[in-house]
């Protein structure tokens, strides 16, 4: 396996804003990370807070179902390099359950924080 450079490298082009023009364009895309460890740590903390809030209503089946989805999200975020697509997919399913549970309060605040990071 060859070592690819990190980031995106464009040669042979004229770049104006988000547009590339010219002949002989060559684009090399290496390992690109969006967000980084700090953002992932913040997501982990918010999901942990969310699970604590959901646990306060553990006897309600709707909250228990939401917590089961939150656990799956927490497991994905616990990976060394969480898959962004899987994280967003798990969050989308969980968010749908949370919307039905509450229109305000701590859960809504935490959910808003997670949505902003994704």
PyMOL commands that set and color helices and strands:
alter all, ss='L'
color gray80, all
select helices_A, chain A and resi 36-55+61-78+84-101+105-117
alter helices_A, ss='H'
color red, helices_A
select strands_A, chain A and resi 8-11+14-16+19-21+26-29
alter strands_A, ss='S'
color yellow, strands_A
deselect
rebuild
show_as cartoon
